[in-house]
């Protein structure tokens, strides 16, 4: 039985993907031709052939008879990406895989990998729903938090971008969900999609299993973008690449949702709903450069008399943003990060500022610089603890852009902090009209630690305060609570 037959069979996957004939027809008009091309099934209808020509750029007559070992599906939001990932995983783990490829006692694993815990939970929920279907439920031996063990020595493992646990495993199939965002999200445990693909491909060597990556497009970097460049609209390409808007893959999606998104942020909407690569986003600083600045194993310095210690803070809103404090000093031409403290969200700003003041007094620092967030409250809270608060005249983007040449020239020394490395590596540089570049974190991410660290380092290496006024010199209305 092939995957299209499984999708059409009411006893198998049809009930999972569709509630009506209209739903199943919508799915089969988009994902149907895609899966036929992937698995080397005949594509006979004129409509399906047109779909392949339009959204893969390939000639349907020249598709390989045995399908593809590697595929990249670039589709917009609400196009059913996570659902199709679960469908492929369930099919490969039960009907699609030839169990004779496993040696006696060998366990075959279908690996599903996603960038965040939230995304992993969504896929897990879909997988659980599939294996509640009676014919699939008969295959289940046990269920773990992140796995489903099946008969015939096969299991499905769901991971949050952490490939280390499957080194040495025998892969049946690898499904990478939202591959363009691997290494972008803060809680992603990997550096990039390139690293992940390189690590997981060897698990498929003995079974000749498929690697299928599914995502909305994002920045023009990494394995996904390179694969798209080499294989899209290339009849001789070894990887099947699909690029299709949300509305094409899900005809039930309301156009008004897309139109509203286009009005709010056209660049983001073109990526999210029209499956276009973002041309306005680039990586701010290569991870390799960041890691070269890290002193391995060094978590914190002791106060020193070799240079004046400078402090910079990032005060979070409490609900979703963390607060952070960094201390740095200058030795020769080099700025050295001495301390980085983070108060994870949700945090009480009063509490985090109190703890910052204690840390500053330990370092014998009587002033701290920060941004303009809740300036009156922040300044007053520090003042109550005998610490002067200075507002930075440089914006966050300007601080990052000042930090960049110092980092590239090796004039910076960083502490060994996974959070700091991750936040710096995920920063993005966006081109804006008028030639002013904006540096910020990606959507759904944070940069509190990196903002505090870069603020302190820039102050230290440039010898400027970044400050406008000191609290004592400002009128009371500038800093007191009302």
Buried (B, 14 or more C-beta within 10 A) or exposed (E): EBBBEBBBEEEBBBBBBBEEEEBBEBBBBBBBBBBBBBBBBEBEEEEBBEBBEEBBBBEBEEBEEEBBBBBBBBBBBBBBBBBBBBBBBBBBBBBBBEEEBBEEEEEBBBBBBBBBEEBBBBBBEBBEBBBEBEEBEEBBEEBEEBBBBBEEBBBBBBBBBEBEEBEEBBBBBBBBBBBBBBBBBBEBBBBBBBBBBEBBBEBBEBBEBBBBBBBBBBBBBBBBBEBBEEBBEBEEBEBBBBBBBBBBBBBEBEEEBBEEBBEEEEBBBBBBBBBBBBEBBBBBBEBEBBBEBBEEEBEEBEEEEEBEBBBBBBBBBBEEBBBBBBBBBBEEEBBBBBBBBBBBBEBEBEEBBBBBBEBBEEBEBEBBBBBEBEBEBBBBBBBBBEBBBBBBBBBBBBBBBBBBEBBEEEBBBBBBBEBBBBBBBBBBBBBEEEEEBBBBBBEBBBBBBBBBBBBBBBBBBBEBBBBBBBBEEBEEEBBBEE
